[in-house]
């Protein structure tokens, strides 16, 4: 990849949210990344884990195909906010895209980022030309019962000898159980998926508790009714945990012919990490090879 030809822009918490910069660890973690200077814009919205770094493989492939790629971690952007509903996160993403002049983009949401993407498309339709949901359907509320229950134990475990290593190992085991293949989980991935939470446990716990109480102003049916764009759901085809529920997929059925559901063989909950070439192919068509490496 010819890096000299790329536009690379990193926006940190210090720029987007001065209040978040109070903690050194998160103050240096990316919230927004923009790369590439092609004529087509793809917006990637992260879920609860992985952050901006979790899209690095897909980003590289899209930039190679002359796309401008905007990655946004709406959860880190909102880590100190009192309102962490999908609606609120979508509104903050809209403001970021407005500052970047993004209109009519292909918008991709992974996991809970899919809930943010749906609200963005419904409430700011001029930003979104087409919507892609990675191993997620339509979520009514911005919360994860498993995540909220488990996260409460983390501060206590982290304070005991060996507790930090125990938490890291459990998190990595969870990633592997959620994946159809685990060859994408390297040392860089481990740091990206575990260190931000381990370094700022108190603030992560606070957000988890607010997520558990968050309420949405619009019903899911009303949001889906407002979508007038193609929606593609890319599900991991391999057995894995963290897959969307049948209700989340059924909630999208009123889209009718606008809805397309595909399964990616061999992939689990992280198709953008496990089979990035295949995800890019669905985003851009024949311009990308079929086989991921």
C-alpha positions in Angstrom: 0.0 0.0 0.0 1.4 3.4 -1.0 1.2 5.2 2.3 2.4 8.5 0.7 -0.8 8.6 -1.3 -3.0 8.4 1.8 -4.5 11.0 3.9 -4.1 9.9 7.5 -5.9 11.7 10.3 -6.2 10.7 14.0 -8.6 12.5 16.3 -8.0 11.7 20.0 -10.1 12.2 23.0 -8.2 15.4 23.8 -9.6 16.9 20.7 -13.2 15.5 20.7 -13.9 15.5 24.4 -11.6 17.4 26.8 -13.4 15.9 29.8 -12.3 12.4 28.8 -8.6 13.5 28.7 -8.5 13.5 32.5 -7.2 9.9 32.4 -4.0 9.5 30.5 -4.7 6.0 29.2 -7.9 6.8 27.4 -6.7 10.3 26.5 -4.3 8.7 24.1 -6.7 6.1 22.7 -8.2 6.7 19.3 -11.8 7.6 19.1 -11.9 8.6 15.4 -9.6 7.6 12.6 -9.7 8.8 9.0 -7.6 7.2 6.3 -7.5 7.3 2.5 -8.5 10.0 0.1 -10.6 8.2 -2.4 -14.0 9.4 -3.8 -16.1 6.8 -1.8 -16.5 7.1 2.0 -17.0 4.1 4.2 -17.9 4.7 7.9 -17.1 1.9 10.4 -18.8 2.0 13.8 -17.2 -0.1 16.5 -19.0 -2.2 19.1 -18.3 -2.5 22.8 -14.9 -4.2 22.3 -12.1 -3.8 19.9 -12.3 -0.1 19.3 -10.8 1.6 16.3 -7.9 -0.9 16.2 -10.4 -3.7 15.7 -11.1 -2.4 12.2 -7.5 -2.1 11.1 -7.6 -5.1 8.8 -10.8 -4.0 7.0 -9.6 -0.4 6.8 -6.4 -1.5 5.0 -8.4 -3.4 2.4 -10.8 -0.5 1.8 -8.0 2.1 1.5 -6.3 -0.2 -1.0 -9.5 0.1 -3.1 -9.4 3.9 -3.0 -11.9 4.5 -0.2 -11.9 7.1 2.4 -12.4 5.2 5.6 -13.8 6.8 8.8 -13.7 4.7 12.0 -15.6 5.9 15.1 -15.7 4.4 18.5 -18.9 6.0 19.8 -18.6 4.2 23.1 -15.2 5.7 24.0 -16.5 9.1 22.7 -19.3 8.8 25.2 -17.4 7.2 28.1 -18.2 10.0 30.6 -21.6 11.0 29.2 -24.8 10.6 31.3 -26.7 9.6 28.1 -25.4 6.4 26.5 -28.6 5.4 24.6 -28.2 4.3 21.0 -30.0 7.5 20.1 -27.4 9.7 21.9 -24.4 7.8 20.5 -25.9 8.1 17.0 -26.3 11.8 17.5 -22.6 12.2 18.5 -21.5 10.2 15.4 -23.6 12.5 13.3 -21.7 15.5 14.7 -18.4 13.9 13.9 -19.4 13.1 10.4 -20.7 16.6 10.0 -17.3 18.0 11.0 -15.7 15.7 8.3 -18.2 16.7 5.6 -19.4 13.1 5.2 -22.6 12.6 3.2 -24.1 9.5 1.5 -21.6 7.0 3.0 -21.6 3.3 3.2 -22.1 2.8 7.0 -21.0 -0.4 8.8 -21.8 -1.3 12.4 -20.3 -4.2 14.3 -22.1 -5.7 17.3 -23.6 -2.9 19.4 -22.2 -0.5 16.9 -25.0 -1.8 14.6 -27.5 -0.2 16.9 -25.8 3.1 16.6 -25.6 2.7 12.8 -29.4 2.1 12.6 -30.2 5.2 14.6 -27.8 7.2 12.5 -29.4 6.0 9.3 -32.9 6.6 10.6 -32.3 10.1 12.1 -29.7 11.5 9.7 -30.5 9.8 6.4 -28.4 12.2 4.4 -25.3 10.6 5.9 -26.1 7.0 4.9 -26.4 5.6 1.4 -26.4 2.0 2.5 -26.1 0.1 5.8 -24.2 -3.0 6.7 -24.6 -4.9 10.0 -21.8 -7.2 11.1 -23.1 -10.2 13.1 -25.9 -8.2 14.6 -29.5 -7.5 13.9 -31.7 -4.7 15.2 -31.2 -4.1 19.0 -34.0 -2.3 20.9 -31.8 -1.1 23.7 -28.1 -0.4 24.2 -27.2 -3.0 26.7 -25.7 -6.5 27.0 -26.9 -8.5 30.1 -23.8 -10.8 30.0 -21.4 -7.8 29.7 -23.2 -5.8 32.5 -23.2 -8.8 34.9 -19.6 -9.8 34.3 -18.1 -6.3 34.4 -19.2 -5.7 38.0 -16.7 -8.3 39.2 -13.7 -6.8 37.4 -12.6 -4.2 40.0 -12.4 -6.7 42.8 -10.6 -9.3 40.7 -8.1 -6.7 39.3 -7.0 -5.8 42.8 -5.9 -9.3 43.9 -2.5 -10.8 42.9 -2.6 -12.1 39.4 -6.1 -10.6 38.9 -5.2 -8.5 35.9 -3.7 -11.5 34.1 -6.8 -13.6 35.0 -9.1 -10.9 33.5 -7.0 -10.7 30.3 -7.1 -14.4 29.9 -10.8 -14.6 30.4 -11.4 -11.8 27.8 -9.2 -13.6 25.3 -11.0 -16.8 25.8 -14.2 -15.0 25.2 -12.9 -13.7 21.9 -11.9 -17.1 20.8 -15.3 -18.6 21.8 -17.0 -15.8 19.8 -14.9 -16.5 16.7 -15.1 -19.1 13.9 -11.4 -19.0 13.5 -8.8 -17.5 15.9 -5.7 -17.0 13.7 -6.5 -13.2 13.7 -5.9 -13.0 17.5 -2.2 -11.9 17.8 -0.3 -9.9 20.4 -1.4 -6.6 18.9 -5.1 -7.7 18.9 -4.8 -8.8 22.6 -3.5 -5.4 23.6 -6.1 -3.5 21.6 -9.0 -5.6 23.1 -7.9 -5.8 26.7 -5.6 -2.9 27.8 -8.1 0.0 27.5 -10.6 -1.7 29.9 -7.9 -2.9 32.3 -6.3 0.5 32.5 -9.5 2.4 33.2 -11.7 -0.1 35.0 -13.7 2.5 37.0 -14.9 4.4 34.0 -15.7 1.3 32.1 -17.8 0.0 35.0 -19.6 3.4 35.2 -20.5 3.2 31.5 -21.7 -0.4 31.9 -24.0 0.6 34.6 -25.4 3.5 32.6 -25.8 1.2 29.6 -28.0 -1.0 31.8 -30.3 1.9 32.5 -30.3 3.6 29.1 -33.7 4.1 27.5 -34.4 4.8 23.8 -36.8 7.7 22.7 -37.9 5.8 19.6 -39.4 2.3 19.2 -37.4 -0.2 17.1 -40.4 -0.5 14.7 -40.5 3.2 14.2 -36.8 3.3 13.4 -37.0 0.5 10.9 -40.0 2.1 9.2 -37.9 5.2 8.6 -35.1 3.3 6.8 -35.3 3.8 3.1 -31.9 2.4 2.1 -30.4 -1.1 1.4 -29.5 -3.0 4.6 -27.1 -5.9 4.4 -26.6 -8.2 7.4 -23.4 -10.2 7.3 -23.6 -13.1 9.8 -20.8 -15.3 10.9 -21.5 -18.7 9.4 -19.5 -20.8 11.9 -20.9 -21.8 15.4 -20.0 -19.1 17.9 -21.2 -17.2 20.9 -22.5 -13.6 20.8 -24.5 -14.1 17.6 -27.6 -12.0 17.2 -30.9 -13.4 18.4 -33.7 -14.5 16.2 -35.8 -11.5 17.4 -33.0 -9.1 16.3 -33.1 -10.5 12.8 -36.9 -10.7 12.7 -37.1 -7.0 13.6 -35.5 -6.1 10.3 -38.0 -8.1 8.2 -40.3 -5.1 7.6 -37.6 -3.8 5.3 -38.7 -6.3 2.7 -36.7 -6.1 -0.5 -34.3 -3.6 1.0 -33.0 -6.3 3.4 -30.3 -8.8 2.4 -28.9 -11.4 4.8 -25.7 -13.3 4.1 -23.6 -15.8 6.0 -19.8 -15.7 5.9 -18.4 -19.3 6.0 -15.8 -19.8 8.7 -16.4 -16.5 10.4 -17.9 -15.9 13.9 -18.8 -12.6 15.7 -15.8 -10.7 14.2 -16.1 -11.1 10.4 -14.2 -7.8 9.8 -11.2 -9.4 11.7 -11.7 -13.0 10.7 -12.5 -12.6 6.9 -11.9 -9.0 6.1 -11.5 -9.6 2.4 -15.0 -11.2 2.3 -16.5 -8.3 4.2 -14.8 -5.8 1.8 -16.2 -7.7 -1.1 -19.7 -7.3 0.1 -19.1 -3.6 0.7 -17.5 -2.9 -2.7 -18.4 -5.8 -4.9 -15.9 -7.4 -7.4 -13.1 -5.0 -6.6 -11.8 -7.2 -3.7 -10.6 -10.8 -3.9 -12.6 -13.6 -2.3 -10.0 -15.2 0.0 -9.1 -13.6 3.3 -5.6 -14.0 4.8 
